[in-house]
């Protein structure tokens, strides 16, 4: 309607990128436990410019914080060589059976730590 992607769709794109990364890439690297249920405890999005339909959107993800029972994924999206939005989500892993918060395991922390030094444009 306005010629750009709706703000709610931006949050869905963030979710889809995060799921692809944590539920598929981590599992492909042998870390099945990151496929476990996770709940978003906090969400922040800073819209910098409209995201246009049809133009390629590149989204970079990294980890900005790792706690004992949560971690923060940071997002930076680029379109036509310009930053269009930045965001973050705080994720809390859950026990698959009880759906209650759980602590991160050592292998999970090691995996996430590999992605803490990415520069954000």
Secondary structure by P-SEA (a helix, b strand, c coil): ccccccaaaaaaaaaaaaaaaccccccccccccccccccccbbbbbbccccccccbbbbbbbbccccccbbbbbbbbbccccccccbbbbbbbccccccccccccaaaaaaaaaccccccc
